[in-house]
Amino acid sequence: MPIRILTSLFTFLWALLFIIPGIIKGYAYSQASYIFKDLTDNDPQADVSFLDCITKSRELMNGHKFRFFVLQLSFLGWDILAGLSLGIGYFWLTPYKNATYMAFYKDLAGDQFLQTTSADEPTEEVTVEAI
C-alpha cells in the first residue's frame, strides 16, 4: 500500500509540471508493486526499499511504456460495456485486467526479481529407489 501512495505522489508531482510528464511517469512507475512483491515473496524479512522498487520499475519500463498504453487501450470497449451494465461488469473485468497486467509484467521482467537460492547453498536432493 505505501508503494501505491508513493507512486501516486510522484505522479501527481510530475503532473504539476505538465500533464503529459505525469502520464508518462505513471506508466514508468506502474510495475513497482509487482517488483516489490517479487522481491519480498521468498524472503519476507528482506529489507526492500519502496524507492528502489520505483526506480527499478522506471528502468524496467524504458522502451515499453507505449506497449503498456496500447494494452490498456485494448480494454476500452470492455470498460464501456462494464459501465453500461451499471458497474456490474467490472466484477468480471477487473480480475481479467489485473491478470493481463501481471502477465505483461512477467513478460517484461521474467524471473530477474525473484530471489533464488545461490549455488553455494546445498540443496536437498530426493532420490527414489526401485523395490
C-alpha positions as CSV (number, residue, x, y, z in Angstrom):
1,M,0.0,0.0,0.0
2,P,2.7,2.6,0.8
3,I,4.3,1.9,-2.6
4,R,1.0,3.0,-4.3
5,I,0.9,6.1,-2.2
6,L,4.5,7.0,-3.2
7,T,3.9,6.3,-6.9
8,S,0.7,8.4,-6.8
9,L,2.5,11.2,-5.1
10,F,5.4,11.2,-7.6
11,T,3.0,11.0,-10.5
12,F,1.0,13.9,-9.1
13,L,4.2,16.0,-8.6
14,W,5.2,15.3,-12.2
15,A,1.7,16.2,-13.4
16,L,2.0,19.6,-11.7
17,L,4.8,20.3,-14.1
18,F,2.7,19.4,-17.1
19,I,0.0,16.7,-17.6
20,I,1.9,14.7,-20.2
21,P,5.0,14.1,-18.0
22,G,2.7,13.0,-15.2
23,I,1.1,10.4,-17.5
24,I,4.5,9.2,-18.7
25,K,5.8,8.8,-15.2
26,G,2.6,7.0,-14.2
27,Y,3.4,4.4,-16.8
28,A,7.0,4.3,-15.7
29,Y,6.1,3.6,-12.1
30,S,3.3,1.1,-12.9
31,Q,5.3,-2.0,-12.2
32,A,6.7,-1.0,-8.8
33,S,4.2,-3.0,-6.8
34,Y,4.8,-6.2,-8.8
35,I,8.6,-5.8,-8.3
36,F,8.1,-5.3,-4.5
37,K,6.0,-8.5,-4.4
38,D,8.6,-10.5,-6.3
39,L,11.4,-9.2,-4.1
40,T,9.6,-10.0,-0.8
41,D,8.0,-13.2,-1.8
42,N,10.8,-15.6,-1.0
43,D,12.2,-13.6,1.9
44,P,9.5,-11.6,3.9
45,Q,12.2,-10.3,6.2
46,A,14.1,-8.7,3.3
47,D,14.8,-5.0,3.6
48,V,13.4,-3.8,0.4
49,S,13.1,0.0,-0.2
50,F,10.0,1.3,-1.8
51,L,12.1,3.9,-3.7
52,D,14.3,1.2,-5.1
53,C,11.2,-0.6,-6.4
54,I,10.0,2.6,-8.1
55,T,13.5,3.1,-9.6
56,K,13.6,-0.5,-10.9
57,S,10.1,-0.1,-12.3
58,R,11.2,3.1,-14.2
59,E,14.2,1.2,-15.5
60,L,12.1,-1.8,-16.5
61,M,9.6,0.3,-18.4
62,N,12.2,2.0,-20.5
63,G,11.0,1.5,-24.1
64,H,7.9,-0.4,-23.0
65,K,5.5,2.4,-21.9
66,F,3.7,2.6,-25.3
67,R,3.2,-1.2,-25.2
68,F,1.5,-0.9,-21.8
69,F,-0.5,2.1,-23.1
70,V,-1.8,0.0,-26.1
71,L,-2.6,-2.9,-23.7
72,Q,-4.7,-0.6,-21.5
73,L,-6.3,0.9,-24.6
74,S,-7.4,-2.5,-25.8
75,F,-9.7,-2.7,-22.7
76,L,-11.6,0.4,-23.7
77,G,-14.5,-1.4,-25.3
78,W,-14.8,-3.7,-22.3
79,D,-14.7,-0.7,-19.9
80,I,-17.6,0.9,-21.8
81,L,-19.6,-2.3,-21.7
82,A,-18.9,-2.7,-18.0
83,G,-20.0,0.9,-17.4
84,L,-23.2,0.4,-19.4
85,S,-24.1,-2.5,-17.1
86,L,-24.1,-0.1,-14.2
87,G,-20.8,-1.3,-13.0
88,I,-21.7,-5.0,-12.6
89,G,-19.4,-5.9,-15.5
90,Y,-16.4,-4.7,-13.5
91,F,-16.8,-7.8,-11.2
92,W,-15.5,-9.8,-14.2
93,L,-13.5,-7.2,-16.0
94,T,-11.2,-6.1,-13.1
95,P,-9.7,-9.5,-12.3
96,Y,-9.2,-10.1,-16.1
97,K,-7.4,-6.8,-16.5
98,N,-5.3,-7.4,-13.4
99,A,-4.3,-10.9,-14.7
100,T,-3.4,-9.3,-18.0
101,Y,-1.2,-6.6,-16.4
102,M,0.5,-9.3,-14.3
103,A,1.2,-11.3,-17.5
104,F,2.6,-8.1,-19.0
105,Y,4.9,-7.7,-16.0
106,K,6.1,-11.3,-16.2
107,D,6.8,-10.9,-19.9
108,L,9.0,-7.8,-19.2
109,A,10.7,-8.9,-16.0
110,G,10.8,-12.7,-16.3
111,D,12.4,-14.1,-13.1
112,Q,15.0,-11.3,-12.7
113,F,13.4,-10.0,-9.4
114,L,12.7,-13.4,-7.9
115,Q,15.3,-14.3,-5.3
116,T,16.7,-17.8,-5.9
117,T,19.0,-19.9,-3.8
118,S,22.7,-19.4,-4.6
119,A,24.9,-22.2,-5.8
120,D,26.9,-22.1,-2.6
121,E,23.9,-23.3,-0.5
122,P,23.4,-27.1,-0.5
123,T,20.1,-28.2,-2.0
124,E,18.3,-31.3,-0.7
125,E,18.1,-34.0,-3.3
126,V,15.4,-36.6,-3.1
127,T,16.1,-40.0,-4.8
128,V,13.6,-42.8,-5.3
129,E,14.9,-46.3,-5.3
130,A,13.1,-49.1,-7.1
131,I,11.9,-52.0,-5.0
